[in-house]
Amino acid sequence: MAKTVIDPGICGFMAEVVATMNGDMCSLEITCDCEPIQKMAEELPQVDPMTEIGFHGDGPLTLRMFAKHCPHPSCPVPAGILKAVEVEAGLALAKDASIKVTKANE
């Protein structure tokens, strides 16, 4: 099991993703109070990790469902989902990632 906790910033809608491998597929439990993310999660009960790691074919299902349901393209939740899938599938090592935002001249 791999888990990511995503702090998306100003909206305050923290998200938690638990990824668990079941054979060749990765099951996802996505918890978030954001309605668009909840709708996305309903369509992402599991993914194929090999499809999620690249833009070949139709590209990652995670990003397609994000584009379908979420109006805010800079939301970091999809990246957190993909990180959990990669780690759980053994395609990446577990390591924190972050985005720090500052405004110049402040």
URSUL-V378571 format. One record per helix or strand of 2 or more residues. SS is the DSSP state (helix for helix, strand for strand). FROM is the first residue (numbers start at 1). TO is the last residue. Records with the same first field share a line. If there is no record, write none. Layout:
BEGIN
SS->FROM-TO ; FROM-TO
END
This chain:
BEGIN
strand->2-6 ; 15-22 ; 25-32 ; 46-48
helix->35-42 ; 49-52 ; 61-69 ; 77-88
END
